Amino acid sequence: AALYRIDSWGVPYFSVNDSGNIAVRPHGVSTSAHQEIDLLKVVKKVSDPKSVGGLGLQVPLIVRFPDMLKNRLESLQSAFESAVQAQGYGSHYQGVYPVKCNQDRFVVEDIVKFGSPFRFGLEAGSKPELLLAMNCLCKGNPEALLVCNGFKDSEYISLALLARKLALNTVIVLEQEEEVNLVIEISKKLSVRPVIGLRAKLRTKHSGHFGSTSGEKGKFGLTTNQILSVVKELHGSGMLDCLQLLHFHIGSQIPSTALLQDGVGEAAQIYSELVRLGANMKVIDIGGGLGIDYDGSKSGNSDLSVSYGLEEYASAVVNAIRVVCDKKSIKHPIICSESGRAIVSHHSVLIFEAMGAAAPTIPAVNQINIPFIMESLSEDARADYWNLSDAAMRHDNETCLFYADKLKQRCVEQFKEGTLGIEQLGAVDALFDLVMKMIGGSDPVRTYLVNLSIFTSIPDFWSIGQIFPIVPIHRLDEKPAVKGVLSDLTCDSDGKIDKFIGGQTSLPLHELDGGSAAGGGAKGRYYLGMFLGGAYQEALGGVHNLFGGPSVVTVLQSDGPQSFAVTRAMPGTSCGDVLRAMQHEPELMFDTIKHRAQEFCIFDAAALSGSIARTFHNMPYLELASSCSLTALNNGGF
Ligand code: PLP
């Protein structure tokens, strides 16, 4: 566990159990091992069609733990409630979940359900997000806020106004100055009294990757002068009382509470000025930014880590607002936040399988035919060989390395010139590997091939270098013997993970085949988990090389002997589905191929078509032995 820092980033949800497997505590606490879920057992149950109740789902697989969503929401709520109470704050906290972080229907529905007792709402940033938020909040707490952010046209504004007519507590947050005229005009037309917010462009700047949102040159929000003209416009239309919320967002992964307090303090000043100018201010919405400590270092000095926990975050926010409002003798506003990453990151684990690890086979000394190599070597290359040999006798490792390297380079040059055969070049490579092994000169890092697309499932790693904890989910009681990097299935050199938490450029990994049956007989299979990736990854992922989304299962803690129950299971995107996403028509494609089969393979056309139909139905990932997709059982065509 220490090798992978599970004790840091995993607290309180993940640890290692006595079997050496990842143990999950979805509620964040456990009074006995019985209450922990063995992640390997979940994977085996859902992927193995032969296990009792096994579903035969293909991996890669996302395992969702809704109990963790509940725990995150309740922890955030109680952090704010404690801060409010401790500081004698005169109002309350009422958060919203920004659906962009993970729009999965069941994730959003669960958040609305779990957050309902404390009026937790939703934030939308586009028309489809607003539609889904409206639908979900119909079953939520009527006081829950529906915050409408993002750039808006008349259709978006009309929809948000209709939501208000449907008695959803909707706030239209002005992102651009022009939006105010549309809101005034359409609300009059629809006879709806809107609740309006405005997004301020703060001067406070967060310098990390996610900070480009903030500062005077940030992409979003209204400048000081634009705020003043919006106030004037609303006043002129007799609608200044509709302006009730001030929003800002400094950026995701705010590294420290010092920066947070700076930004919130600046926003609180704007809030109090809006009160002075006559707006009917009620809510300060501090946006997202509550960070995740991906590497568990609590260092706060990169996008990988933040130096505070929920309590410190809440306390800093409440304090910054209270101090400004008290100085200006202003009623304390309701505090809203739009934390996404901090709510959904933990609840889903991406499971994928390592299938092969390319390791050089290092020959024994007597297996290398030196005279055969020497035959075609140039004078210089021969001299390098003898120098290498002398250095080896003297156990002079540094000189060995020098001449081995030189010899190899010269041989490659000779090969390119056509004066060295491929067998001799192969023998020189083997000699080089042997020398490296003998002098301990290299600590070879192996490339593990993983049944995954990084572009689809970990897009932030590829696009912005975001690092997530990646850990084998079993065999953690065995010392890993190898260091590896991970290479995915896509035909793209960027489809590779070679950076890990703790600044590591390789991951400690186990040998693929020699492993014990630790972890309940998982011998032969090697499962890795990518943790803390529940935010953004699913929505941002594409279909590069037409690898689609993973299978998804939902797991609840239960009192049964296995301590878990699988409550929902969805096979991943099939080959047919990804083709359809690119405007191909799988049914027509299948017909075309079937007719061709009837034309060219008269005797086995049916079997051939059945086999092709199966490929359309299955996921694009490699189908490894003993796991067969549910859909693979269907061979009847479309
Ligand atoms: N609110 C707004 C306006 C955002 O742009 C974002 C994300 O960038 C969020 C909320 C969510 O931020 P986070 O995931 O850091 O909580």
Residues whose N, C-alpha, C, O or C-beta is under 5 A from the ligand:
A	BS01	PLP	P98 H249 G251 S252 Q253 G287 G288 G289 L290 E338 S339 G340 R341 A342
